[in-house]
Amino acid sequence: MRSKILSILRNQKGYVSGQELCEKFGVSRTAVWKAINLLKEEGYEIEAVPNKGYHIVACPDVILAEEVKSRLQTKWVGKDVKYFEMINSTNTKAKQLAEEGASHGTLVIADEQNRGKGRRGRQWNTPPGTAIAMTLVVRPQMRPEKVSMLTLIMGLAVASACNQLPGVHSGIKWPNDIIVDGKKICGILTEMSAELNAIHYLVIGVGINVNMLSFPEDIKDIATSLALITGRKVNRAEVIQLCMQYFEKYYEEFQKTEDMSVLMEPYNKLLVNCGQEVRVLEPGNEYTGISMGINEQGRLLVKKEDNTLEAVYSGEVSVRGIYGYL
Ligand code: BTN
């Protein structure tokens, strides 16, 4: 009920009477009053005026389940949201929940992560109150080899979401880093449980640097945050809402053909280094070529020096521009 009250208060310009809320939810005035008080304890500023009702004055920068659910206008993504104030890794938790039967679209969010996982066994820590660490559980009915495209779709969703914020022009460094002004603001880590022909579930983990104003020495030259880019504090719940709404939209497009034929164009528009020289670092095979964008299978097409076209698979590959991190 709290997420629904929040949603009503947020979408109403004036006051919402206690009576209206009682009738809407079929509960007593005391139950409504208790729910409002709980919201106030969580940091929402809600004004209560006799004979008028309730009015929301300010929302805190919280990413509690009620806050996120009250914002989402999705059909299946985030219908179930699990929030943790502090956790080791949202991917690890999401896998555990998936094993226990969590439904398609369950979203796991944490305010703080102390053993977050990055690609290639790296760490991805999330300090409290300043970032987004979230993982989406999906149960696609498709062959396991198609899965890498879902990571691309999440990348496209995050980049599209960030680009809704004034002053943000993000791009995608294939396969799954989101870049603004030449630095990384988001990383994505997908993990899968599958057998030969069928996927049991996937967890798609997303880490976004939102309100950090500084970074540890080892990543300070390659990392940035939405706050540093926009020069203002960014509401994390709004970013989660936008990411999830775009993901659902793109996932449904993808499902029609089970490939990137429809999404290839918007993806390639956001692809950094497209049409430029890149270096492909495959284990035991390094070469330079021109990045030509992704194909229907989500592979990066690279035109080599001998004019042959290589379709690079995202697995263990790293692609760099020839100048530095990008
Ligand atoms: C990368 O190395 O770029 C991928 C980083 C992915 C980090 C996110 S944070 C939320 C989710 N939980 C994890 O443990 N990792 C992912």
Residues whose N, C-alpha, C, O or C-beta is under 5 A from the ligand:
A	BS01	BTN	S89 T90 N91 R115 G116 K117 G118 R119 W124 I132 A133 M134 G187 I188 L189 G205 V206 G207
